[in-house]
Structure formats: C-alpha cells, structure tokens
Amino acid sequence: MKKNENKKEEHRRPKCRRCGRYGAVITKYNLYYCRHCFREIAEKMGFKKYS
C-alpha cells in the first residue's frame, strides 16, 4: 500500500445510515444519523424536544 492510501483509511468520516451524508453526523450512542435525519426521527426513537 502507498502512504496516501493508509491516510485515507485512518481519517474515515462517519456517514449517515439513513441518507448517506457525511456532514454533521451524530455519533453519540452509535446513532450515526445526520442532523437532518435525526430531527425527523428523534421523537419516534424516544427523544424529547425541549424548547
């Protein structure tokens, strides 16, 4: 393997398991949902919205 290939594998970014986006993915509690998908399904999963 080349050096560049190793670096790419080391710095792999998490991916949303619902839509496949890479940005703003919530990884806490192994959720792996982007913030957009999380807002849509959070109540179904048992999270409450506090205003």
Secondary structure, DSSP 8 states (H G I E B T S, - for coil): --HHHHHHHHT-----TTT---SSEE-GGG--EEHHHHHHHHHHHT-----
